[in-house]
């Protein structure tokens, strides 16, 4: 893993680089200083040497010329004693190594010694050659000696010459002494400068350490604290300690801004969690919040003997409220239902009961068993019964009373399921069984319900392709005119003979086809078959040319939007006249989207197709909706016809429907006529047509053909 280089590390590297650069500069300065000291010493020694040499030469030349002048008379008279005395006086001077008086031939006359041991000898030293013929003072030198020669003249006549040799040993000793003193002084100066440079470096190191300490306290440490706080906040710990500061600088501003940001994040997180976990309409917990709670309760339940009861509650026929009264009314119903459910739970739910809205018209309730092992099943049943009773009462919405009800499915943990997903699935299955059982009731989950669900899934699978396999067929129930008792037409009814289970009730497989979407495939096939059969009746029997065939169309087919095009295509294909086709729609399917449905139905009616409302009177709509929806007739639901002979209310309602429909120019068909008295009463009340078992059972096309014949 690559390690990150922080501010402190970067500063340390920068300080180390600065120290290295400083040390390099100091080393360069020391090197240059040493070179300068050596150069200064050399120049100084050279200057001293030149100064000493010039002084020595100047003094030596003057002394030699003076000696030459003093030797003129003694040498002229060849007075050796006087010459010796003059020479010895010069020899006694410091730094004089020798004095030689010589004649014009270069032979020694006197060397200052008492016995003049070199008298008459020729000079053979390296300087002798140049002094033999000189006419003025002449200087020669070597590393250790300076030779000054001067001629001895009397007028223009040269008598000889004199040489004085000066030793350079004293000069060199003086130079060495001065050089030593200078070297010592320069060394002291160098050590002093080195000390100051060391102190400067030490001060620089101390300054860098101080800057690092201040940087650590003022920048690095606060930044690390902010970074730690940011990581904790990112992990969801909004109580992380954010360092507070009263510093009046940029870091103080940053720390205060970070604290404000933390507080803002806490507020936004609280708001977001409230929106994410709360249903906006009812204020209850939503699906996400309830699922997390259920996960927690189930996890806790695995380690204890505590039981749970999950109640799935679904409002019965809630869609009709939205379709007939409007979505605003539907929202009002949901709020009233949630309020009633909450009140019932407060009375009968016990400790730890939770309520949530799962979405749409679904509510879920979680009951928690006590540590004492109380019967959670009995508590759930009492609560469900109380809910069914309370929610079965009417609800006042927009000045109208609405009767709904609630279907409840109950699943128990750990009896019915040991994990959350299975518990929720089983509760949903139990709720569906409550719907199947007639709604406004409750059901406990059982293993048998799984089999029912499996049967429903298998039924859907078997229903796919059933038309192509010849298992589905169309039966026709005759419809008679009550005025003269003549056959007016027939309603096409879909039948299914399963190869293994035999005839399947239409109430079962039609519902499966609706929910699975198979009705969108089967519906057009039924329409085509019915139109072809009706065209066959008219072709084979002249008396049947006025018969119509009515075909039921589901709400799902209506929602696709291409129903009119399908009908027109089938009529062109089969050759059936449009006025001989009646399309039957359920009341709730029509009223659910009146604007769009009205446009669709208007197109069908303009083509000549008749439109009928089936099961009229069972919905929440009134006859006032018929003014806005273009229909040609209504079919009174069999539930009203069944008790029309003994229930005055059903009779009055049926009579009112017939009268009001006729006032709007709409025909009326009565369904479920199973007795002669019903037939007679309906004819007396002016009903146009009727169908039912007393008039004729649904039959296959061959039987209906014989009926026509």
N, C-alpha and C positions, 0 to 999 in steps of 0.2 A: 504494500500500500504506500503510495507516494505521500510523504510527510509534507505538511504545509509549513512554509516559512512565515512566521508571524512578524508583527511590527517590532517586537523586542529582538527577535533574531536578526531582522534586517538592520536594526539600529546597531546591534553588536557587530555584524559584519561591516557596517559602515564605519563604526568606531575602530575596528581592527584595521580596516583599510587605511583610515586616517593616521593611525599610529604607525603602520608600516611606511606610509608615505613620509611621515615626519621623521621616522628613524632613517629612512633613506636620505632625506634632506640633511639630517644631522651628520650622517656618515659622509655625505658629499661635502658638507661644510668643514668637517674635521679634516677630511683629506685635503681640501683646498687650503685650509689653515696651515696644515703641516707643510704643504708645498710652498706656501707663502713664507713660512718661517725659515725653511731651507733656503729659499731664494733671498730673503732678507739677510740671513746669516752670510751667505756667499757674497752678496753685494757689499755687506758691511765689511767683511774680511778683505774683499778686493779693494774697497775704498781705504781701509786702514793701511793695507799693503802699499797702495799707490801713494798715500799720504806719507807713510814712513819712508818709502823709497825716495820720493821727491825731496823730503827733508834731508835724508841721508846724502843724497846726491848733491843737494844744494850746499849743505855744510861741508861735505867732502871736497867738492870742487873748490869752494872758497878757501878751505884749509890747505888744499894742495897748491893752489895758485899762490897763497901767502907763503907756503913753504918754498915754492920755486923762487919767489922773489928774494926770500931770505938766504937762499943758497947761491945767489949769483956771485957775490964777492968770494965766499969761501971756495966755491968751485973754480973761480977764475984764478985764485991764488993757490988752489989745490990744498986748502987747509982742511985736512981730514978731521982734525979734532973739532973744528967749528962745525964741519958738516955733521959729524957724529952727534955733537950736542944738539943741533937743530933736529936731527932725525929722531933722537931719543925723546925729545920733548913731544914730538907728534905721536911716537909709539905709546906714550903714556896716556894718550886720549882714549876714551872708551870706543869700543867697536873697531879699533885700528888693528888689523892683523899683521901687516908688514909695511915697511917703508923702504923703497929701493931707489938709490941715486945711481944713475948710469950715464955713460958718456955717449957720444954720437954713434959709436959702433955697437952700442947695446951691451957693453960690458959693465958689470956692477962695480961701482966705486965705493959705495957704503950701504950697509943694510941695517945700521943702528946697533949691531953687536959690538962688543968691546974689541974683539980680535978681528973683526971683519973677515970672517971665514970664507965668504963668497967673493972676496975682492978679486977683480979681474976676470971673473967667470962671465960667460955670456948668458943672457936671460933665455931660458928654454921653455917657459910656461906658455899656455895657450894665448895669453894676452900680449906676449912680448913682441910679436911681429908688427902689430898695428901701432906701437908706440915709438918705433925707431925714427920715423921721419915726420912726426906730427909737429905742427907749428902753433897749436893752441891746445887748450885742455881737451882731454878725450876720456870718455867713460866707457868701460866695458863691464859686463856683469855675467854671473852664472847663478845657479840656484842658491849658492851659499856665500857668494863673494861679489863685491863691487870694486872694480879696479879703476881708480881715477889717476890719469897721467897728465902731466903738464911740462912743457919745454922750459929749460932754463936758458934765458936769453940775456945777452948783454948787447943792447941795441938790436941790430938785426942779426947778430951773430949768435948762433945756437951753440951753447957750451955742452949741452946734454939734456937730461930730463930727470924727472922724479916721478915715482909711482907710489901711490898710497892705496893699500888694500883694506877695505872695510868689510868686516864680517856681517852677514845677514842673520846670524843666529839670534842676536838680541831682538832684531825686528820680528823674526818668526816667533820668538818666545812671547813678545808683546802681542802679536796677532793671535796666538793660541790662547793667551790669557783673556784678551778681549773677546775672542770667539767663545771661550768657555763661559765668560760672564754673560754674553749675549744669549747663548743657548740656554743658560739657566733662567735668564729673565723671560725669554720667549717660552720656555717650558712652563714657568709659573703662569704666564699669561694664558697659555693653552689650557692648563689645568683649571684656571679660573673660568675661562670660557666654557670648558667642558662641564664644570660644575653648574654654571648658569644654564647651559643647554639641558643638563640632567634635571635641574629644577624646573625648567620650562616644560620638559616632557612629563615630569611628574605632575605638574600643574595641569597639563593638558589631559592626562589620564584621569586625574581627579575631577576635572571639568566634565569629561565624557561620562564618568561614573555618576556624577551628580545629574547630568542631563538624562542619562538612562533611568536613574531613580525617579526623577520628576516625570519623565515620559511614562514609566510604569504606573506611577500613582495617578497621573493626570489623564492619560490616554489609554494605555494598554489594559489596565485593570478595569476601568469602566466599560471599555469596548467588550472585554471578555464577559463581564457581568451581563451586558445587554445581549450578547450572543447566547449565553446560557438561558437567559429569560426568553429569548426568541424561540429557542429549541423547545423549551417547556410549553410555551404557548402553542407552538406548532403541534406538539403532541397532545394538546387538549387541556393542559393544566393552566387555566386562565387565572389561577391564584398565584402564579409565579411571582417571586419577589423582584420587582423592577427597582434598581437603585435610584433613590431620590437624591437630588443635588440642589444646592442653592448657589452653585457656581454661576457667576455672571459672565460666561464665555460660551463659545460655540458648543463645547462638550456638555455644558449645563443645559443649553437649549436642546441638544440632541436627546439627552436623558429625559428631560421633561416632555419633549415631543413623543418619545417612545412610550412613556407612561400614559400620555393621552391616547396614543394609538392603541395600547393594550386595553384601556377602558372602552374605547370605541369598538374594538373587536369583540369584547365581552358583550357589549350591548347588541351588536349586530348578530353575534352567535346566538344570544338569547332570543332575539326576534326571529332569526332563521329557524332555530329549533322549534320555536312556538308555531311558526308557519308550517314547518315540515312535519310536526307531530300533532297538529291540531286541525280538526275539520273546520273550515272557514265558515260554513253555514250554521252548524249546530254548536260549535265550541267544544265538541267531544274530542277524545283522542281519535286519531285516524288509523288507517291500516298499518302504517309503519310503526307508530308508537305501540299499538296493540301487539304487533308481532314481536317486538323486542321484549315487551312485558311477558308475553306468553313463553318466549324462549327462556327468560329468567325463571319464571314460575316452574316450568317443566324441569329445568336443570336442578332447581332446589328440590323438586318433588322426587327426583331419583334417589336422593340421599335420605329421604324421610318417608314416612307412611302417609303423608298428606295427599289428599285427593283433590282433583280439579274437575270442574264441570264447565264445558264450553257450549254456549247457547247461540246458535245462528238464527237470527230473526229477520224475516223478509216481509215487507208490507204487501198485502194482497191487492192485486189490481191497481197498483200505484200508477202504472202507465196511463190508465184511463183518465186519471186526474190531470196529468200533463196534456193529454190529447184533447180533453174536452173543456177544461177550465183554464188551462194555461200553466206555464212553468212557474210563474210567480206563485200561483196557488199551490203548485207542487212543493215549492220551497217552504211555504207556510205549513203545509201538512207535515213535512219532515221535521220542522222545528217543534210543532206541537207533539208529534210522536216521540221525539227525543226527550222532550220535557216529561211526558207521561211515563216513558220507560224509566227515566231517572228517578221519578217519584216512587214507582213500584219497587225499584231496586233498593232504594233507601229504606223501604218498609220491610222487604222480604229477602234482600240479597245477603245480608249478614256482613261480617267484617271481611275486608279484602276484596269485595266485589268491584269489578271494573266494567265500564261501558265504553264502547267505541263505535263509531260509524265506519263501516267497511267500504262505503261507496254506494252511490245511487240510493236505493231504498233498503239496503242491508245494514243491520246492526248486529254486533256481537257482544256477548256478556260473558265474563269469566267469574266463576264462583270458586272460592278456595275453602277446602275443608279444614276443620280445626284439628289441633293436635290430639284431641280426645277421641278421634275416629268417628265423628258424627256422620250420619248418613247423607252424603252429598247428593245422592240420587233423589231422595225425598225433598231436599231443599230445592234442587233444580226443578223438580216437578211442580212444587208449590209456586215457585216464581213464574214458571211458564204458564200455569193456569191463571195466575193473577194477571199476567201480561195479556193473555188472550181475552180475559174478561174485560180488562180496562180498555184495551185498544179496540175492542169490538163496539164500544160506544161511538156514536156519531161525532164527527168533527165539523165545526162551523168554519167554513172557508168562503170568504168573499160573499157573505150573506146567504150561503147555501150549506145544507147539511150533507156531509159526505160519509158514507158507510164503507169502511175498508176492512180492517181485520189484519191479523198477522199470523204467519206460519213460522213455527219454531222447530229447529232441529237441535238435539242435545247429544253431545258425545262426552264420555267420561275418561279421565286419566287416572290411573293407568289401565282401567278395565277395557276400554275400547281401542286405545292406542298408547304407545310409549314414546312417541316423538311428535314434534309440533306439526309437521306436514301431514302426517296420518291423522292426527287429532282434528285438524282443520278440514281435511278432506271428508272425514266421517261425519263431522257436524254439518257440512254442506249437503252430504247425501241424505242425512236425516231430515234436514229442512226441505229438500226436494220431495221426500216421501210425504211430509206434512202437506205440501201443495197437492200432491196426487190424491191424498186422502180427503180432499175437499176444502182445504185452506182453513184459516182461522182456527188452527189447532196446533198441537205439539206432538213430536214423535222422538223417541229415543233411538239412537243408532243400534242396529243389530247386524249380525253377519249376513242375514237374509237380504238386507238392503244392498250389499255389495253385489249379490247375485242379480238384483233388479237392475242395477246400473250396468252390469255386464250384459244382461239381456237387452237393455236399451242400445248399448254399443253394438251388440251383435245384430240387432234389428236394423240399425242404420247401415251396417255392412251388407246385410242381406237385401236391403231395399235398393241399394245401388245396382243398377242393371236389371232390376225386376221387370221393368216394362219390356225390355228387349228379350228377356227370357219367357215372356208370355204369362208371367205370374199376376200382373196387374191387368185389370179389365174395367170397363165402364158399364155400370148398371143405370137403368132409367126408372125413375118413379113418376108415374103419370100425374099431371096437373089438370083439374077439371074446372070448367066454368060453372059457377053456382047458379047462374041465371037459367041455363037450360040443361045443365048436367052433361054437356058434351065435353069430349077430350080436347084440351087446348094446347097441350104440349107436355114436356117431360123435363125433369131436373136430372142432369148427368151426375152420377155419384161414383167415386172411385172405390174399387174393391180389390183386395189382395188375398190371394190364396197361396199361402206359403207351402212349398213342397214337403216340408216336414211337419209343420204345426197346423196346417190347414188354414181356414179363414182367420184373418187377423182383423180385429175391430178397427174401424176407420179412426176412432178417437185416439188410438195408440199410434198407428203408423203415420197419420197425417201430422200429428204433433212432432214426431221425429223428423219427418220430411221438412216441416217448417223450420225447426231449429237448426237442422244440418244444412239447409239451403238446397236440398234435393228437389224441393217443390218448384224451384225455378227451372228445372229440367223436366220434371214430370208434368207440371201444369200445362205447358204448350202442347205436350203429347196428348193429354186428355182433351184439350180444346180441339185439336185436329180430328181426333177420333169421333168426338160428339158431332162435329159439323159434318163429317163424312156420313155418319149414320143418319143424321137428320135429312141430309140431301138424298140418301137412299130411300127414306120413307116417302118423301115427296115425289121421287121418281117412280116408285113402284105402286103407290096408292094415290090416285087423284084426290081422294077425300082428305088426304093428309097434307095437302099442299099448304094449308094454313097453320100447321103445327109449328111450335117453336121448341128449341132446346135451350135450357139454361145451364150455364157452366159456372161453378164457383171459382173465384180468383182470390188468392191469398193476399194478405197485406204485403208479404215479401215480394210477390210478383208486381204489386202496385208500386213499390218503392224503386224498382229497377228503372222505371221511366219509359220502357219500350213496349208496354202492353198494347197500346193502340196499334203500333206497327205490326206486332205479332198477330193481332186479331185481323187486321186488314190483309196480311199475307195469307192466313189460313182461309179466309173467305174467298180470296182469289183462287187459291189452290183447289178448294172443294167445290166451288160454284154455289155455295149456299147464299141466299139473299140475306143482307144484313139485318132486315127486320125480323128474321126468324131466329136470330141469336140473341139470347138474354145473358148478360154478364152479371153475376151475383157477387157483391162485395159485402164484407162485414161492416157494421156501423162504425166500429172504432177505427177500422182501417181507413175509412173515408174521412172521418172527422179529425183524424190525427194531423193532417196537413191539408186543410181545406183548399188553400189557394192553388197548390200544385195539382191536387186530385181533381179539382173543379175543371182545370184546363184539360187534363187527360180525359175526363168523362165527357166534356163538351166535344172533344174530337171524336170519340166513339159515337156519341149521339148524332153528330153531324153526318157521320158515315151511315147512319140508319140502325145501329145496334142499340138495343134496349139495355138500360142499366137498372138493376134492382138492388135494394138494400136488404141483406139477409139478417135474420135474428134481431129484427127491429124491436126496440123497447128494452133491451137488456143493458144498454150502455147508459152513460151519464148525459147523453145529448137529449135535446127536445126536438119537437117538430119544427122549431124555428130554424134549425140547421138545414132543413130540406129546402128552404128558400135560397140558401147560398150554394147548395150542392145540386147539380142538375141530375135528377134521377127520374125514372119512369114509373117505379113502383117500389113498394116495401113488402117484406114478408114478416108477418107477425110471428114472434117466437113461440115455439110449442109450449113453453112454460105458462103462457097466458091462456092458450087454448085448452090445456089439460083440465083446468078447474073452472072453465067458463060456465058450466052448467050449475055449479054449486057455490061458487064464490062471486058475490055481487061486485066486489072490487075488480076482479079480473074481467068480468063482463063489462063493467063501466069503462075500464081502460081500453078494452078491445073495441067497444063501440066508439069511443072518442078517437082512437087511432084511425078507424075507418072513415069517420066523418071528416076529420081534419085533413086526411090524405085526399079524400075526394074534393074537398074545398080547394086544394092546391092542384087538382087535376092529375093526381097520382093514383095508380091502381094498387089494389091490396090483395095479397095472397096469404092465406092462413095455413100454417104448417102444423103437423101433428093431429090431424082430424082422424080420430080413432073410433068415434061413435056417431050413430045416425043423428042423435040429438044435437051434437056439435055442428054437424053439417047443416041441419035445418035452421039452427039459431043463427049461424053465420050468414046463411042465405037471407034470412029475415032481416038481419042488420045491414044488408047491402054489400057484403064482402064480394069481391069480384071472382076470385079463384081460391081453390083449396087443394091440399094434398095431404096424404096420411095413409096409414095402414087400412082404414075402413074403405078408402077409395082405391088403394092399390099399393102393393109392396114394391120395392125396387126390384127390377128384373133385367135380365140380359137382353141384348138387342133382338135376339130371335123371339123371345117371349113377347117383347113389346111390339114386334112386327105382327105377331098373331093377334095381339090386342087391337091393333089398328085394323086388321083385316076383319 
